[in-house]
């Protein structure tokens, strides 16, 4: 079972680097997440209607954390207190956070055990975009984002220790937090249970694979991934978000950018647009109808 260890340092509490120690062999802790609750009608994200007020601090985040995501070079991420982290249910979502200097979009990747509801512990990089790091703590407003552009296709990681008898999967680049993950088995679907460190577990395994995995997010979008192999410790890219463009001409789609330009991801790179409902992508992922805003 993973546990959290606060490492005391002489610096102020809000700049402390939290260290996660994992007792179980092969367990991984990392990640960024943000909760997204409003569905998108096109490639553009729909912002939540209401914003919350609170405060923000920062720490030496690296993109990893309790959500078990991988480290990144320029982490725009946030750790949430226990109430908003919700035992890992918030992992992989996004928040738009507004401070004195502007707004930044961050991914939920971590848990901040000492943070009350409304207290966001941002990465140093994210904090610097909206406030003065010398201040250490600033007032903010923030809102959940639904179906934001993501930096690449949906990925799957099979956790160390997985076998035909026990299977653990971590999904990333989902845009929204996930509400269900299932593995096809015996002509039906086997539901996996979610852990607070953001792996989805089949306690009795699902065979030797390759697996077909069905993913449902909090906006109601469902994606089917095929060809997931029982290869532990490796990030696999079945291509869930590398979808083909909708058949509807770009000029007639709501929320599209100018002709020839693609929506941008939080990293500034072009983001893939969702496929038309029911079509199969070039990599075998089946796109489902996106939920609508409002």
PENORKA-V914010 format. One record per backbone hydrogen bond with DSSP energy under -1.0 kcal/mol. CO is the residue of the C=O (numbers start at 0). NH is the residue of the N-H. If there is no record, write none. Layout:
co:nh
CO:NH
CO:NH
This chain:
co:nh
2:20
4:18
11:14
12:15
18:4
20:2
23:26
29:68
31:108
45:145
51:141
53:139
54:119
55:137
56:121
58:60
58:123
61:71
64:67
75:106
76:122
77:108
77:109
78:120
79:111
80:84
81:85
84:89
85:88
87:90
89:92
92:107
93:144
94:105
95:142
96:103
97:140
101:98
103:96
105:94
106:77
107:91
108:66
109:79
111:114
115:118
117:54
119:56
120:78
121:58
122:126
123:127
126:129
126:130
129:100
131:134
137:55
139:53
140:97
141:51
142:95
143:47
145:45
154:171
155:235
156:169
157:232
158:161
163:206
165:162
166:201
167:158
168:199
169:156
171:154
173:175
176:217
179:215
180:191
181:213
182:189
184:187
187:184
189:182
192:200
194:197
198:194
199:168
200:192
201:166
201:204
210:227
211:183
212:224
213:181
214:222
215:178
215:179
216:219
220:216
222:214
223:285
224:212
227:210
228:230
235:155
240:242
248:251
249:252
252:255
257:260
262:270
264:267
268:264
275:278
278:286
280:283
284:280
286:277
